[in-house]
Amino acid sequence: MKILFFNDWRLGVLKNADTVVDVSSHVAGLIHSGPHDLINMVIGRFSEFRKAFEQAVAQDAGVPLSSVTLRPPLPKPVNIDCMAVNYMEDGTRKEPAAINAFHKSPMAVIGPNGTMILPDIPATVFEGEAEIALVIGKRASHVPAAEAMSYIFGYLNFIDGSARGVQPAAQSFYQMKSRDTFAPIGPWIVTADEVPNPQNLQVRLWNNGVLKQNYNTSDMAHKIPRCIEFVSSIHALEPGDIIALGTNHRGLHSFQNGDVVELEVEGLGRLKIGVSDPLKRTWVRETRLEREQQGLDPIAPQLSGKYAKA
């Protein structure tokens, strides 16, 4: 099942790839403070609603997907945990990096057709990492890897926006990752039963129609059960929380004003966003891999605009 929000935060289910069925009436009895609260309750109590949602999809003609405005399927998760350096980079890493993660602000979330805004800061470059993310389905604390997959409600596309090179370096990670608009997600949550093998999915990201990232989740260094085990050993996770599972860095490249970025993890739909830079700075367009192959610094240099080096 593919669950989404649309228009004025109506809860919907995708039908036949191009139709949205409104299921809001089936959760009208849930007392909630907003759509973020509603979806977390639906996820945590999904067994109560699944049959009604399935019947609605079977009986309701719905409306064309093209006629609605999609919203972030998880408007404000309590936790967004992102795995760091979690791919073997197509075999170029001799061994996995030590397992690690970081917290990303829930306020960074934007949804389909949203805009990532590049802030006025002296970042070396702005990048977006194509990732698959999982959504927690029930409270998870100190979960052993052997049981971890049963805690997953579903999966979605996730772009991890990054402002590289912010200073001071000792305080860079929070500044780099938690900027407003730096967590595009969507277009919907795909329930786990529709993703039989999340460790064998192709991840592709296009920028202005040019394929930039193209890798498989089989290259993940620390597999999904271990990631859940690690994160849940540090703090409890609640229904609706996100764990983004990292990226293969070789296709990373600069995000710039006017870019149209599309991410598609196999089976999870396509997430499309825009990029806006009020300063209209420019960078070299090559990917990290393309620059490495030329013997250059993999980080794209800034060519013009505020903060460009002479």
C-alpha positions as CSV (number, residue, x, y, z in Angstrom):
1,M,0.0,0.0,0.0
2,K,1.2,3.5,-0.8
3,I,0.1,6.1,1.7
4,L,0.2,9.8,1.2
5,F,-1.1,13.3,2.1
6,F,-2.6,15.5,-0.5
7,N,-4.3,18.9,-0.9
8,D,-5.3,20.3,2.5
9,W,-3.6,17.4,4.3
10,R,-6.2,14.8,3.3
11,L,-5.0,11.2,3.9
12,G,-4.9,9.2,0.8
13,V,-3.9,5.8,-0.7
14,L,-2.5,5.5,-4.2
15,K,-4.5,3.3,-6.6
16,N,-3.2,1.8,-9.8
17,A,-0.2,4.2,-10.0
18,D,-2.2,7.2,-11.2
19,T,-5.3,7.6,-8.9
20,V,-5.6,8.8,-5.3
21,V,-8.3,7.5,-3.0
22,D,-9.2,9.7,0.0
23,V,-9.3,7.6,3.2
24,S,-9.6,10.5,5.7
25,S,-13.1,9.5,6.8
26,H,-11.7,6.2,8.1
27,V,-9.4,7.9,10.6
28,A,-11.8,10.7,11.6
29,G,-12.1,9.4,15.1
30,L,-8.4,9.9,15.9
31,I,-7.8,12.9,18.1
32,H,-4.7,14.6,16.7
33,S,-3.0,17.9,16.8
34,G,-2.1,18.0,13.1
35,P,-1.2,15.8,10.1
36,H,2.1,14.8,11.6
37,D,0.3,13.4,14.7
38,L,-2.3,11.7,12.6
39,I,0.1,9.8,10.4
40,N,2.1,8.6,13.3
41,M,-1.1,7.3,14.9
42,V,-2.2,5.6,11.7
43,I,1.2,3.9,11.4
44,G,1.3,2.8,15.0
45,R,-2.3,1.4,14.7
46,F,-2.2,0.4,11.1
47,S,-3.7,-3.1,11.7
48,E,-6.9,-1.3,12.8
49,F,-7.2,0.7,9.5
50,R,-5.7,-1.5,6.8
51,K,-8.8,-3.4,5.9
52,A,-10.9,-0.2,5.7
53,F,-8.2,1.4,3.5
54,E,-8.2,-1.7,1.2
55,Q,-11.9,-1.7,0.8
56,A,-11.9,2.1,0.0
57,V,-9.3,1.5,-2.7
58,A,-11.4,-1.3,-4.1
59,Q,-14.7,0.6,-4.1
60,D,-13.8,4.2,-4.7
61,A,-12.9,5.5,-8.1
62,G,-10.7,8.2,-6.6
63,V,-9.3,11.2,-8.4
64,P,-6.4,11.5,-10.8
65,L,-3.0,11.8,-9.2
66,S,-2.2,14.6,-11.6
67,S,-5.1,16.7,-10.2
68,V,-3.9,16.8,-6.6
69,T,-1.1,18.6,-4.7
70,L,1.0,16.1,-2.8
71,R,2.3,16.9,0.7
72,P,5.2,15.3,2.7
73,P,3.9,11.9,3.8
74,L,5.6,12.4,7.1
75,P,5.3,16.2,7.8
76,K,7.3,16.3,11.0
77,P,8.8,13.0,12.2
78,V,9.9,13.0,15.9
79,N,13.3,11.6,14.8
80,I,15.2,11.6,11.5
81,D,18.3,9.5,11.9
82,C,20.7,9.3,9.0
83,M,23.4,6.6,8.6
84,A,26.8,8.0,7.8
85,V,29.3,6.6,5.3
86,N,27.2,3.4,4.9
87,Y,28.2,2.2,1.4
88,M,31.1,0.3,0.1
89,E,31.3,2.7,-2.9
90,D,31.2,0.0,-5.5
91,G,33.9,-2.0,-3.9
92,T,36.4,0.9,-3.7
93,R,36.3,0.9,0.1
94,K,38.5,-1.9,1.5
95,E,36.3,-2.3,4.6
96,P,33.2,-0.8,6.0
97,A,33.5,2.5,7.9
98,A,32.6,2.2,11.6
99,I,28.9,2.3,12.0
100,N,27.7,5.9,12.7
101,A,24.7,8.1,12.3
102,F,23.5,11.7,12.9
103,H,20.3,13.4,13.7
104,K,18.6,15.6,11.1
105,S,16.1,18.2,12.1
106,P,12.4,17.3,11.4
107,M,12.0,20.9,10.4
108,A,14.1,20.2,7.4
109,V,11.3,18.1,5.7
110,I,9.8,19.2,2.4
111,G,7.6,17.1,0.1
112,P,7.1,16.4,-3.6
113,N,7.5,19.4,-5.8
114,G,9.0,21.4,-2.8
115,T,12.0,23.6,-3.1
116,M,15.4,23.1,-1.4
117,I,16.7,26.6,-0.6
118,L,20.4,27.1,-0.5
119,P,21.2,29.5,2.4
120,D,23.5,32.5,2.4
121,I,26.5,30.8,4.1
122,P,30.1,30.2,2.9
123,A,29.7,26.5,2.1
124,T,32.2,24.9,-0.2
125,V,29.3,23.3,-2.2
126,F,25.7,22.2,-1.7
127,E,24.9,18.5,-2.5
128,G,21.9,16.2,-2.1
129,E,22.4,12.5,-1.4
130,A,20.0,10.0,-2.9
131,E,18.9,7.5,-0.3
132,I,16.3,4.9,0.7
133,A,14.8,5.5,4.1
134,L,12.8,3.3,6.3
135,V,9.8,4.2,8.5
136,I,9.5,2.7,11.9
137,G,6.1,1.0,12.6
138,K,6.2,0.4,16.4
139,R,8.2,1.6,19.4
140,A,11.7,0.3,19.0
141,S,14.3,0.3,21.8
142,H,17.4,-1.9,22.0
143,V,16.1,-4.0,19.1
144,P,18.3,-7.0,18.2
145,A,19.2,-7.3,14.5
146,A,17.5,-10.6,14.3
147,E,14.1,-9.0,15.0
148,A,14.7,-5.6,13.4
149,M,12.8,-6.1,10.1
150,S,9.5,-6.6,12.0
151,Y,9.8,-3.0,13.3
152,I,9.6,-1.5,9.8
153,F,6.3,0.0,8.6
154,G,7.5,1.0,5.1
155,Y,10.0,2.8,2.9
156,L,10.3,6.1,1.1
157,N,12.7,8.2,-1.0
158,F,14.9,10.6,0.9
159,I,17.3,13.3,-0.2
160,D,19.9,14.2,2.4
161,G,20.8,17.9,1.7
162,S,24.3,18.9,2.7
163,A,26.2,22.1,2.9
164,R,29.8,21.0,2.7
165,G,32.7,22.8,4.2
166,V,31.0,25.0,6.7
167,Q,33.2,26.3,9.5
168,P,34.4,25.8,12.1
169,A,35.1,22.2,11.0
170,A,34.7,20.9,14.5
171,Q,31.1,22.0,14.5
172,S,30.3,21.4,10.9
173,F,27.9,18.4,10.9
174,Y,24.9,20.0,12.5
175,Q,25.3,23.1,10.3
176,M,25.8,21.0,7.2
177,K,22.8,18.6,7.6
178,S,19.9,20.3,9.5
179,R,19.2,23.3,7.4
180,D,15.6,24.1,6.6
181,T,14.4,22.3,3.4
182,F,17.3,19.9,3.5
183,A,15.2,16.7,3.9
184,P,13.0,16.1,0.9
185,I,10.9,13.0,1.2
186,G,8.1,11.2,-0.7
187,P,6.1,11.1,-2.7
188,W,4.5,8.5,-0.5
189,I,5.3,5.7,2.1
190,V,5.3,2.2,0.6
191,T,4.4,-0.4,3.2
192,A,7.0,-3.0,3.9
193,D,5.0,-5.9,2.4
194,E,5.4,-4.3,-1.1
195,V,9.2,-4.2,-0.7
196,P,10.2,-7.8,-0.4
197,N,14.0,-7.2,-0.6
198,P,15.0,-3.7,0.3
199,Q,18.7,-4.8,0.1
200,N,18.4,-5.1,-3.7
201,L,16.9,-1.9,-5.0
202,Q,18.3,0.4,-7.6
203,V,18.6,4.0,-6.5
204,R,18.7,6.7,-9.2
205,L,18.9,10.5,-9.1
206,W,18.7,12.8,-12.0
207,N,19.6,16.5,-12.1
208,N,18.0,18.4,-14.9
209,G,17.4,15.1,-16.7
210,V,21.0,13.9,-16.4
211,L,21.5,10.7,-14.4
212,K,24.0,11.5,-11.6
213,Q,23.6,8.8,-9.0
214,N,22.9,5.2,-9.9
215,Y,23.7,2.4,-7.4
216,N,22.1,-0.6,-5.7
217,T,21.2,-1.0,-2.0
218,S,23.1,-4.3,-2.1
219,D,26.3,-2.1,-1.7
220,M,25.2,-1.1,1.8
221,A,28.0,-1.6,4.3
222,H,25.9,-2.0,7.4
223,K,22.7,-3.7,6.4
224,I,19.2,-2.6,7.5
225,P,18.9,-4.8,10.6
226,R,22.2,-3.7,11.9
227,C,21.2,0.0,11.4
228,I,18.0,-0.4,13.4
229,E,19.9,-2.3,16.1
230,F,22.5,0.5,16.3
231,V,20.1,3.5,16.3
232,S,17.6,1.9,18.7
233,S,20.5,1.1,21.1
234,I,21.1,4.9,21.5
235,H,17.5,6.2,21.7
236,A,14.0,4.8,21.4
237,L,12.2,5.1,18.0
238,E,8.5,5.8,17.7
239,P,6.0,5.0,14.8
240,G,6.7,7.4,12.0
241,D,10.4,8.0,12.7
242,I,12.8,7.8,9.8
243,I,16.1,6.1,9.4
244,A,17.8,7.2,6.2
245,L,20.2,4.5,5.2
246,G,23.1,6.4,3.5
247,T,24.3,6.9,0.0
248,N,27.0,5.9,-2.5
249,H,29.0,9.2,-2.7
250,R,30.5,8.7,-6.1
251,G,27.6,10.4,-8.0
252,L,27.4,13.4,-5.7
253,H,27.5,16.8,-7.4
254,S,26.6,20.4,-6.9
255,F,23.0,21.5,-6.5
256,Q,22.4,24.9,-8.0
257,N,19.7,27.5,-8.6
258,G,17.0,26.4,-10.9
259,D,17.9,22.7,-10.8
260,V,15.1,20.1,-11.1
261,V,16.1,17.0,-9.1
262,E,14.3,13.7,-9.3
263,L,15.0,10.7,-7.1
264,E,13.6,7.2,-7.7
265,V,14.3,4.3,-5.5
266,E,13.0,1.2,-7.3
267,G,9.4,0.6,-6.4
268,L,9.0,3.7,-4.2
269,G,7.8,6.2,-6.9
270,R,9.6,9.3,-8.0
271,L,10.3,12.3,-5.8
272,K,10.7,15.6,-7.7
273,I,12.0,18.8,-6.1
274,G,13.4,22.2,-7.2
275,V,16.5,24.0,-6.0
276,S,16.6,27.8,-5.3
277,D,19.7,29.8,-4.5
278,P,18.8,33.5,-4.1
279,L,22.5,34.3,-4.6
280,K,22.6,32.4,-7.9
281,R,26.1,30.9,-7.2
282,T,27.5,28.4,-9.7
283,W,29.8,25.4,-9.3
284,V,31.4,22.8,-11.6
285,R,28.8,20.3,-12.6
286,E,30.9,17.1,-12.5
287,T,30.2,14.3,-10.1
288,R,32.7,13.3,-7.5
289,L,33.6,10.2,-9.5
290,E,34.2,12.2,-12.7
291,R,36.5,14.5,-10.8
292,E,38.4,11.7,-9.1
293,Q,39.0,10.1,-12.5
294,Q,40.7,13.3,-13.7
295,G,42.9,13.3,-10.6
296,L,41.1,16.3,-9.2
297,D,39.6,17.2,-5.7
298,P,36.3,15.3,-5.8
299,I,34.5,18.4,-4.2
300,A,33.2,20.6,-7.0
301,P,34.8,24.1,-6.8
302,Q,32.6,27.2,-6.8
303,L,32.9,29.2,-10.1
304,S,31.0,32.4,-9.4
305,G,28.9,34.3,-6.9
306,K,29.3,35.3,-3.3
307,Y,32.0,33.3,-1.5
308,A,33.8,32.2,-4.7
309,K,37.5,32.2,-4.3
310,A,39.5,34.4,-6.7
